[in-house]
Amino acid sequence: MSWVWLLAAIASELVATMSLRASDGFRKKVWLAPIAVGYLVSFAFLAAALSAGMPVGVAYGIWVAVGIALVALLARAIWKDPLTPRMMAGIAIIAVGVILVEVG
C-alpha cells in the first residue's frame, strides 16, 4: 500500500507544481486553491507512504525524482519550457541516484 500512497503523493505534487506555474507568479488567483490543496494533500500522502513502512530515503528520493522528470516534461509540452540535453542528462543522473539509494 505504501507505493499507492507514494504515487498519490507524486500526482498531487505534480498538480500543485503545474498549478504554481500556471498561476504566473500568483497573478492568476484561480490557481491558488489547487496549489495549496495539492501540496497539502501531497504531504499527507507522503506521510501515509512512510506510515505504511516505506523508508524515508526511498520515498523522498522517488517523490522528488519522478516529480522533477514529470514537471520538466509537462512544462515542455504545455508551455514550451526549455528541456535541453543537459537538463535531460541531469534528470537521468537523479534517477540513477535514486535507484542507487533504493538498492543500497
GIKA-V416721 format. One line per field, one symbol per residue. ss: DSSP state (H for helix, E for strand, L for the rest). phi: phi as a letter, one per 20 degrees, with the letter a starting at -180 (. if undefined). psi: psi as a letter, one per 40 degrees, with the letter a starting at -180 (. if undefined). A space follows every 50 residues. Layout:
ss=???
phi=???
psi=???
This chain:
ss=LHHHHHHHHHHHHHHHHHHHHHLLLLLLHHHHHHHHHHHHHHHHHHHHHH HLLLLHHHHHHHHHHHHHHHHHHHHHHHHLLLLLHHHHHHHHHHHHHHHH HHHL
phi=.fffffffffffffffffffffflmmfefgeffffffgffffffffffff ffofffffffffgfffgffffffffffedmffbegfffffffffffffff ffef
psi=ddddddddddddddddddddddeffedgddeddddddddddddddddddd deehidddddddddddddddddddddddefiigidddddddddddddddd dde.
